[in-house]
């Protein structure tokens, strides 16, 4: 900051890059107020520099717009997110035309971000349009350089699968989820530390899809695969993966209840309850208790139904006292 004040022509770009890095750091930490402050500082400088020297600074400006879009998307401020993503898109489309080798990847990322934004807004036609644009680039890039671009392609397949599942277009969802699964299976074998969670996500999504289709055996198969991976990951890093592990246990428990495997469903949901209780997540623990009450009543086990009803009431009371 001192050097940029003394010699702005020489050091303003470096200061903007530092602000951007600080914004990334605080965004990753979930400290969004600080992230916004630093991104805004970077943006102010890059907008000026890109006006003076567009050839040198337009790419950095577009990257900062993208970062601001991600920030506001995480905050649920979608109007602001759209504004900044659109700013990035306008620049990257021009740069990718002039230098496709350098900027097509960033353009695909912006298309992907726009797809996520419009899916969150329920504007599914626009979401599909932007996902397909991202997919076209990423499929080409992953063919040319699979090591570098396959994960981006898998993420695109995955989110397109989510979109089509929300639209009840299950055939398209299955195709996209299968594309993501194939990539993660291949890369998780070579690099499990990096790709195992992606594989677990893909398996979990396939499980949810087949559950919706009433293909419960297939759903169970994929949920069990996700569970195996997440049990291992949670053992290695419980702080990071326990929440995802519990989600998979809940999915399996609910599937068992739907499939009239009441005893197994209660066992799994009981395990989820214990994990939520250990983590101090009273809201989630209360919801599981209420599911267990219904399940035990259905099976005629009034003793356990009463036990979990009392526990749910206790948790709800504690939650209400905090309000």
LINCOR-V413607 format. One record per residue. N is the residue number from 1. NEAR is the number of other ideal C-beta (glycine too) atoms within 12 Angstrom. Layout:
BEGIN
n: {N N}
near: {NEAR NEAR}
END
This chain:
BEGIN
n: {1 2 3 4 5 6 7 8 9 10 11 12 13 14 15 16 17 18 19 20 21 22 23 24 25 26 27 28 29 30 31 32 33 34 35 36 37 38 39 40 41 42 43 44 45 46 47 48 49 50 51 52 53 54 55 56 57 58 59 60 61 62 63 64 65 66 67 68 69 70 71 72 73 74 75 76 77 78 79 80 81 82 83 84 85 86 87 88 89 90 91 92 93 94 95 96 97 98 99 100 101 102 103 104 105 106 107 108 109 110 111 112 113 114 115 116 117 118 119 120 121 122 123 124 125 126 127 128 129 130 131 132 133 134 135 136 137 138 139 140 141 142 143 144 145 146 147 148 149 150 151 152 153 154 155 156 157 158 159 160 161 162 163 164 165 166 167 168 169 170 171 172 173 174 175 176 177 178 179 180 181 182 183 184 185 186 187 188 189 190 191 192 193 194 195 196 197 198 199 200 201 202 203 204 205 206 207 208 209 210 211 212 213 214 215 216 217 218 219 220 221 222 223 224 225 226 227 228 229 230 231 232 233 234 235 236 237 238 239 240 241 242 243 244 245 246 247 248 249 250 251 252 253 254 255 256 257 258 259 260 261 262 263 264 265 266 267 268 269 270 271 272 273 274 275 276 277 278 279 280 281 282 283 284 285 286 287 288 289 290 291 292 293 294 295 296 297 298 299 300 301 302 303 304 305 306 307 308 309 310 311 312 313 314 315 316 317 318 319 320 321 322 323}
near: {18 10 15 24 12 12 14 19 16 13 19 31 28 23 30 35 27 22 33 37 23 26 34 25 20 24 29 17 15 13 19 27 16 21 31 28 22 33 38 28 30 39 34 23 31 40 27 23 31 31 15 18 18 20 16 17 28 32 33 36 40 38 38 41 40 45 45 43 37 34 39 30 31 26 22 14 21 27 17 25 31 28 23 37 41 28 32 41 33 23 32 40 26 23 31 28 15 18 18 20 17 16 26 30 31 37 39 37 36 40 39 43 45 43 38 35 39 29 31 28 22 14 21 25 16 24 31 30 22 36 38 27 31 39 34 22 33 40 27 22 28 31 15 18 18 21 19 15 27 32 30 34 40 39 35 40 41 44 40 43 37 33 37 31 30 24 22 14 22 23 16 25 30 28 22 36 41 27 32 42 33 25 34 38 26 24 30 30 15 17 17 20 17 18 28 32 34 36 38 38 37 41 39 41 43 43 36 37 38 30 30 26 22 14 21 27 17 24 31 31 21 37 39 27 31 40 33 23 33 37 25 23 31 29 15 18 17 19 13 15 27 27 24 30 37 33 31 40 37 37 39 41 35 33 36 32 30 26 24 14 23 27 21 24 33 33 23 36 39 30 27 36 36 22 31 31 25 19 21 15 23 25 21 29 33 28 26 37 35 25 33 40 29 24 34 30 22 21 23 12 21 14 14 27 25 17 21 32 25 19 29 30 18 19 28 21 15 18 19 13 10 11 8}
END
